[in-house]
């Protein structure tokens, strides 16, 4: 009987550990990327300078903004994100890399965690792709 109880205890502990892992993964990922609301753990590209207008919020990479548009209800709604952003805010814990061409081609820049501001003349209305850097 002692052997049976041990197997049940080990099996129960494994089930609890798996459940804890699944629940833990849901924490930071609870931010809803691409919903037009820049939240913690996201990188945002804004339609206008000064972090104004629509925001395109990312929680993962997007190597081609060609098919992405800004959400409705803000200045820039319905406009293409590709080559159409003037400012940014990195609310993620990771650095983000942006490129002026798809697949992080062209001019490439890196934005540290917590950094926000207007895009330089090299990147203003030129950003076409982005990814986070571990």
Steps between C-alpha positions, in 0.01 A plus 500: 500500500786734576623456139155588362476816711846607382397462134185705561696772679759522221226507234307769689813713541571474128145609417525798736838598350361485146201710603727756664710526185195556284357763732838674533529529123170687487625791715700737277342358185165634620573821306298495179738604226362679195189620681592870478582529873866512601545298818792369707708242313419655161680714245294776341532700180291819486343667200607852611798656679484533877342155541168634370239349271447132432749252640607170348588284801717191470585224747691294242682556177343619177742488208266665250259783587365495143168342603461678837269798563429723797184423699191720483403779736819707483698735277638279223230231522508268201837629375775253422761457773768444236708817449244694704623538858657806660565401864537195722499373857670180613300382804659157476778358720699420184670718241324533165657523156325681214580503129403736219437203269321171556690220674702759696674622187607850406598728786478318833476652847471363853279643775579407863234395750298795628615734222247730334516795265468627145665315214807662346487621140649165395208305649205744496231351273749235384468208748385176336592222744583435866612226739606474864854406599569262790 
